């Protein structure tokens, strides 16, 4: 097991982990050593290094017991040791979260200090039983419905690209590809996935190829209720699969940017307004069009009226205005551009 870098320290929930070992903050606000075995420490380091991602049992075994054959119950013993030490007085579940049949995830907020650089601590994990963060999403592996199994790489490529593109949305929290792919080929309720990963939304889809045509279907799901918030279908020629993959990915990512933001406007601005929720559901259930853009812009204008100083509402409105220009879904391009420029000044 590779040691932590010199001076690197991880802080979480009254504990400190560094290359010397594990320490607990006492009533005097002083960190004192914790009696813990080296194997349990190694398991903890592996989990924290994953930065909130799922780590399979096999990955932990290989890292902690390299080139050694050991029984699975050895890992179970170390996990139990960690829980006994870390979970004392913890009210919202265990620090070490079990994902049945898959592995473990470290479920606490961790900050990393790198030596004496003076750099502010960096949050590296926000997972667990807390409410899911806004604009949090997992892109589930797209299913390949083609008869040709060679098209599997195409479906996986769309999943990879969407994960990357959605992570560029300001304020988004996107589950890493490695964790998302643990659900590949498994029929699991999206509400359960939301609880396991701590996300508010899930994107799932499928790809089917027939001759020189490719169809991609996508659905955006609220993991709290299991409701479908948005769906669309993309039909294209398959002359250039890489170009097609880029086009599908960019269109889905752009549409999702608007849909996720519109959904968050509802969450943040007016939980009690039935009319706003109804209009949101109506426009999210339709494909991207002039009408859905107009409805999204109406929602952002509403949010801006509720909070005229909201930078988020201003930027989201500007994004929607420029978006419908990009897709040529407006008859007032010049006015949209002028309004967008005014909003982002």
C-alpha positions, 0 to 999 in steps of 0.5 A: 500500500502506497503511503500518503504524501509527506504533509498530506492530511485528510480531515473528516468529522472530528478525525484526522488521517495522515501518514502517521495514522488516525487521530481523533479530536478530543474535548480540548480540540487536540488530536490524539492517536486512535488505536487501530490496526494497519490493515484497517488504516489501509482500507480507510486510505483506499476508501478516502482516496476514491473521493466518494466513488464506489470501490469494489471489494476486489479493488480493496483486497488487491490494494490492502493485501497485494499478492496475497490470497485471503478470505473475504471475511478479512475485509469484513472484519476491517470494515467493522473495525472502521465503523466501530471507531468512526461511527461513534455518535454519528446520527446519519448512518455509517461513514462506510457505506455498503452498496450491496453486491458491489463494494463500499463508499466513504460517506463523509465530507472530507477535506484535504490539506496538502502540506504547508502550501497554505492552500484552502482545504478542498472538499473531496466527497459529499456522499451519504444519507444527507439530502442530495446536492442540487444539480446532482446526476448519474449517467447510467450506462446506455443499453445497446438494443442492436443485434450487433454486439460490436455496437456496445462500444458506441453506447458506452461512448455516449455514456462516457461523453455525457458524463464528461459534458454534464460535469462542465455544467456550473454547480453540477455534481456528476457521479464518476463513470466507474461508479455508474458502470457498476449498474450496467445490465442491472434492473434496479429502481432509479429511486434506489440508485438515487439513495445509494449514490446521493443524487437527485437525477438519473439519466438513462437511455438506449441505442439501437442501430438498424442498417445505416440508421441509429436511434438514441432514446434518453430519459431524465428521472427524478430519483426521489419520486421515480418520475420522468421529467424529460425524454427525447429521441434522436434519429440519425444516419450512421455514416460516421459514428464518431461524428454522430456520437458527438452530435447526440452527446452535445444535443443531450447535454445542452438539453439536459443543461436547460432541463436540470436548471429548470427543475432546480428553479422549481426546487429553489424558488417556489415549492408551494406554487402548484402552477409553477410545478405544473408548467415545469412538468408540462414542458419537461415532458416534451422534446426540445422545441420553441415551446419548451425553450419559451417555457424554460425562459418563463421559469427563469424570468419567474425566478429572477422576479422572486430574487432580482439579485440572483446570479444563478437566475441571471446566468440560467436565463442568459443560457436559455436565451443563447441556447434557443438562438443556437438551435434557431428556435427564436424569431427575435435573435437580436433581442435575445442576444442583447438581453443575454449580454445584459444579464452576464455583464 
